[in-house]
Amino acid sequence: NKEEIIEATKTEVMSLLKKTIRPEFLNRIDETIMFLPLSEKEIRQIVTLQINGIRKMLADSGIELQMTDEAIDFIASVGYNPEFGARPVKRAIQKYLLNNLSKKLLAQEVDKNKPIVVSVEGEELRFTS
């Protein structure tokens, strides 16, 4: 069913291109690429990969970061927008995780010598050590 929708969409896009773009320009296009929207599962995988990179960066500074599954799901859900792909994920990680973690570390509200556990509390992330 998904394949049929993709094929129908591709046909419709090509038809619109032929109607709106002059043929001499259209003939110069080698390939038309259509991107499929990322699923929530794929977004969660991207969040996990990004968080692993952050963990490594923090580990180089002697800080251990632990994320609960709920925290990862939270970031994935606030960063999920099928229209924009993975871009909102980066913003969600910055806004909800990195900015708040930085503030907590600078205010010494979490002990960087102990593992920092990130969980969800209401509509935001909670940092404990």
N, C-alpha and C positions, 0 to 999 in steps of 0.2 A: 504494500500500500504506500509506504514511504517512497519507494523507488518510482512508482507511478506519478506521485505528486511532484517529485523532482523533475521527472521527464516532461511532464505537462508544463511546469514552470519554465523549464529551459526552452521549450518550444514557444511559449508565450513571450519570453524575453527576446528570443531571436526575431520573432515577428515584429515586436515593438522596435527593435534595433533597425530592422529593414525599413520600417515606416518613418523613422525619425532621423536616421543617419544617411548621408548621401552614399550611394553605392561605391564611388571611387575611394571613399574613406573606409567603408566597411570591408572592401576587398583587401585593404592593407593590414587588417587585423588578422594575426596568425591564429589566435586561439581565444576563445571566450571561456572564462573560468567562473563557475558558480560555487560559492561557499555554502556549505550546509551549516545551519545553526548548531551550536554546541549543546549537548544535552546537560541536564543537571549533574549527571554522573561524571561526565567529562570535565565539567567545571570543578567538581569536587577533587578530581585527580589533579587538575592544574593547581588548585589551592594547596593540596598536599605537597606537590613539587616545589611550589614557591616557599612554603613554610619550611621545608627541608633545607632550602638554600639559606633562609634566615637563621635557622638553627645552627648551621655550619658557621655562618658569619658571627653569631653570638658566641659560639663555642671557642672561636679564635680569641675572644676577649674574656674567656673564662666564665661565661654565663650559659647555664643550661636552661633551655626552654622546653616545656612539656605542654602539649595541646590535647585537650580532651576531644573525643569525637564530636561532641556537641559544639565545641568552639570551631572546629573545622567546618561542620555543617552550617553554622551560623554565618561564617565568612562566605561560604559558597552560596548561601541563599541571598544574602544582601548584595553579593557581587554577580548574581545571575541575571543576565539580560540577553536573551537569544539574539536580539537585534545587533548588539555591539560585541558579541563574542567574549573574549577573555579580558578586554580592557577594564571593565568595571571591577574585575577581581583584583587587579593591581591597586585600584583606588580603595577598595574595601579593606585590603590588607594594610595599606598605608594609614587609612583613617581609623580603623577599629583596633588594629594590632600595634603597628609600629609607633604611631603617634602617642597612643596611651601608654605603651610600654616605656617609651622614652621619658614621658612625664613621670611615671612611677619610679623609674630608676633615678632620675635627677632629684626627685623629692625624697628619695630614700624610703619610699613606701613599700618597696620590696627589697629583699636581701639578695644581692647579686651573687653572693657566695653559696646560696642554696638554690636548688632547682626552682624555677618560676613556673607555676602551673597556671595555664590559661583555661578558664571555664566560662560558661555563659550564665549571666544573671540578668533576668528580664530581657531587655533589648540591647544589652551591651556585654562586652567581655569583662571578666573579673580576673585579676592578677593576684596570686597568692604565692608566698614562699615559705 
